[in-house]
Amino acid sequence: MSSPAISGGTSLFTGFTTLCKGLAVVLVGGHIILQILPSSVDYLALIPARTIPFAWNLITAGYVEQSVHQVIISAIGLLFIGKLLEPIWGSREFLKFIFVVNFLTSLCVFVTAISLYYITMQENYLYMPISGFHGVLSGFLVGIKQILPDQELSLLKIKAKWLPSLSVLLSVVVSFFTEEPAKYLPTLIFGTYMSWIYLRYLQKNPETKHRGDPSDEFAFSTFFPEFLGPVIDPIASIFHRMLCGRTATSDEARGYTLGGAPLPGSHPVEASRRRERGARALEERLAADMLATGGKEEESKKDAVENV
C-alpha cells in the first residue's frame, strides 16, 4: 500500500494530543526546576555513583532536560511524532511505551557507565549527570519504522524505515566532534535498541492477544543495508537466544506457530495489516487537517468579503 509523503503546511501545527501536550509540560517543568534549583540535578538526573540509593533517577532522568535547546527539541519531537503514534497505539499503550523504554534505557546507560569506569578507571563516568528525553525520541523513530516503513519523507527524500538507523549513525559521527559524548550517545543507542526489543517481543496486540511483531520486515537486520544481512542475522540470532530465550520451541509455546503453521494474528500478514492501519490513520489525519485548514480559509474569505 503506498503512502502519501509527509509534507509541511499549517496543518502540521495542529492536532497535538492532550497526552503529548501534558508530557511536553512535564519536560518544560523539569527544565525550569533545574534552573530554579540547580542542585536538584543530583537527585533527578542519572548519576551512576549515586543511583544507589537514589534509584528513582532511573525513571526521572528521562524527563529532565539540562539545556534550553534540548527541552525545545524534545518537546517538539514529542508533539509532532506523538500525534502520529498515539492515535494508532492508543493513549495507554503510548504512555506505557514511553515509561518502559525510558526505564530500560536508563538501566542500560547505568550499567554501561559503571562498566566504562572499571575499564578506564575514569571517575567522570561515575559522576557525570545524564538525562534527557532523547532516548524515547529515538524509540519513537523505531515505532514509525514499524508502522510506516515505506512512508516517504518529502523533506529528506528517504523512507521512514531508515530514520532510526540514520539517527544513530549521525549521533556516532557527531560524537567524534563533541565533548563527553557519553552523556547522550549511549542513551540514543539504547533507546533505539530497547524500543525495538519492546515492539518486537513485548508490545501486546489487543486484537490477537499475542505479543510482539515477528515479521521479517521488522527484524533487527532491517536497521542495516541489505548487503549486511548475511552478517547481521547470525549475530542477531545469538543475542536473540541469549537475551530473550526465543527459540523455535518457545515461539510455538507462545502461539506464533503450531506444528510449523502460523496461528491467526501471528503471521507476517498481521504486520502488514498493522502497517496498512498506520498508513490509513495517517491519511485520515492529513485529510482532516487539510479539511480544517480549508474551513479556516473559507471563513477568512467570508470575513474579508463582509468587511469590504
Salt bridges, closest charged atoms under 4 A:
ASP42 OD1 - ARG50 NH1 3.29
ASP150 OD1 - LYS159 NZ 3.94
GLU180 OE1 - LYS183 NZ 3.18
GLU207 OE1 - ARG277 NH1 3.61
ASP213 OD2 - ARG274 NH1 3.24
ASP251 OD1 - ARG254 NH1 3.91
GLU270 OE2 - ARG277 NH2 3.55
